[in-house]
Amino acid sequence: ATAPTVMELAPADVDVAMCGTAPAAGAAPSLGAAYGDVRATLDRILSPSGGVADERHVPSFEAVFANEGRAGVRLTLLLVLQRSSDAVKARCIAGRTLKYIESWVGDALQAVQAVRPGAVAPGARDGSQLLRASLACLGSLPMDLGTLRRTGIGRVVGNLRKQPDADIAEQAKALVENWRQLAAP
């Protein structure tokens, strides 16, 4: 099987999130020139499953993580990480990927909290999507107690249990409960 392109992995609304324009009805998203470097890197390192093909590509993948600020690209990167092998995930955990995800969660929380209750704003929608995707991705990673203590990601996710968005709060509660079982005798 051939590896999917990043265009095939990108969330349906990635064009809007990154470029501010929606694709024409029935057309594939056009990510534009601003996405070129990320697209070229990801297309080179994707496996047929849509994850990072090999552990040797983790430094390139983390470099994309480190420099990415667009919501749509962040969503795509989280999906790529979820689809990666356990060996790739373990190498990402040993690297800086969890710190980047932690930072993204902070950015998403700011976007969500900056909106008045009941108001509809693209930043809040993107922030909520990123929080959900981050929690799903974190749930797919082979965590251990040492990693949770070393990185502090458990505290960050624990704070999400207090979110007014019930879906995010429930997702965070379930993830924390799974992680608590790591500490159980």
N, C-alpha and C positions, 0 to 999 in steps of 0.2 A: 504494500500500500504506500502511496505517496503522502508526504506530510502536507497537512492543510496549510494554506497561506494565512498570514495574520488577518487578511481581509475576511477569510471564512470564519475566524475565531471571534472577531470583534463583535461586541454587542450591537444589536440592531440600530440603536440610536447613537453609536459612537461618532458618526459624522456630525451630528448636532452638538454633541458634547465637546468635540475637539475643534471643529471648524465653524460652527455657528450656522451651518446650512444643512437642510435635510436633503437626502438624495431624492431624485425624481421617483415617482411611483414605479415600482418594479425594477428600479436600477440598483446595482450593487453600490455600497457606500464608496464614496470617493474621498479618501483621507487627505488628499492634498499634499503639497510640498512640505508642509510643516511636519508631516508624519514620516517622511522619507527615510531618515536614519533609523528610527525605531523599526519601521517596517522591514527595512533591509536586514537589520540584525536578527529580528525574530524569524523572518522567512528562512534565514540561513541555519538557525539552531532548532527549529521545530521538528518533533518526531511525528510519525503517522497518527499518534494519539492526540496530538495538539499540545503536548508538553515539551519541555526542554529535552532534546534528543539524548544528551550524554552529559555526564558530570563535568567533562572538560569545558562545556559551554556555560557553566555557572558564572564565571567571572564576567562574561559578556552580558549575561542575563541580569546580574546584579548591577552592572554599569547602567543598564537601561532603567532599572528600578531607581537607582540613586538620582537620576537626573530628570525624572518624569513628574510633571505637575498637572497634566491634563486628565480629567476624570475618566474619559472614555478609554484612554490608554492604560490608566491604572486598573480599570475593570478588566481589560484584556490581559494584562500581566498577571493579575490574580487568577484568572481562569487558566492561563498557561501553567502557572505554578501548581494549581490543583490537578492538572492533567499530567504532571511530570511523575517520573518514577520515584519510589521511596528513596533511592540512592541520591537522586538530584535534590529532592526535598531535604534530606538530611544534610547535604552539603550547603544548601541555602540557609538552613537553620544554624549551621556552624559559622556561617558568614554573617553578613549584615542585613539580610533580607527581613528578619523580624523587626529590626530597628526602623527600616523603611516603612513597613506595614504599620508599625506603631505611630510613626509620624503622619502617615496618611489618615489613620483613624483620628488623630488630633485635628488635622485639616478638615476632615468630614464633619466632625463634631462642631467645629467653628462655623461651618457653612449651615449646618442644621440649626444651631442655636442663634444665628444672626437673623433669622426670620421670625417675625411676629407670629404668635400662635394663630392658627387659622389661615394665615396668608399662604399663597402659593408662589414659590420662587424656584427657578431652575437650580440655583445653588443648593437649596435644601433637598431637592429631588436627587441631584447628583450625590450629595453628602449621604443621604439615606441609602442609595444604591451602593455606594462605596462601603458603608458600614456593613451592610448585609453581605456583600461580596468578600469583605475582609474576614468576617466571622466564618463564612463558609470555607474560605481558604485555610484559615487557621485550624478549623476542625478537620481538615484533610491532612494536616502535617503530623508526622510521627514525633510528637512531643514527649519529653520525659521531664521528671521533676527538676533535674538539674538545669535544663534549658529554661523552664518557667521561672526558676529562681534567678538565674543569671541575667535574663533579659527583662524581666518585669512585665512581660506581655500579659501575664495572668491578672495583674492589677488593672491594667488598661481594659481588658475584657470584662473584668469584674465591675468596673465603673459603668460599663454599658448596660448592666442589668437594671440601672435606674433610668434608662431612657424613656421618654414619654411614648415613643413609638413602640407599641406592644410587640410587634414582630421582632424588632431588634432586641428588645429586652428579653424576650423568650429565647431567642437564638443565643444570646450571651449567657443566659442562665444555664441552658443545656450544655454549652461548651465548658463553662466553669465546673459543672457537675461531672462531666467526663474527665476533666483534668483532676478534680478532687479524688477520683478513683485511682489516679496514679500514686497518690500519697497513702491510700488505704493499705493496711497490712495484708 
